[in-house]
């Protein structure tokens, strides 16, 4: 699971989770906001933690393919 590069409003956390679950990002953001409100803003802490812990999605460009002397793992 990665933070989204294409579907991000703040840090791409909700976009990345939505892509991973196969949901629309709008639906996940609505659920996230409602959960944040009903849990005394614990969603903000979780969002910040995921922003720190989730890696950014890799770019689509693969330079190793264009450089055959580099090994692809």
Secondary structure, DSSP 8 states (H G I E B T S, - for coil): --B-SSS-SSSSHHHHHHHHHT--HHHHHHHHHHHHHHTTTHHHHHHHHHHHHS-B---S--HHHH-TTS---
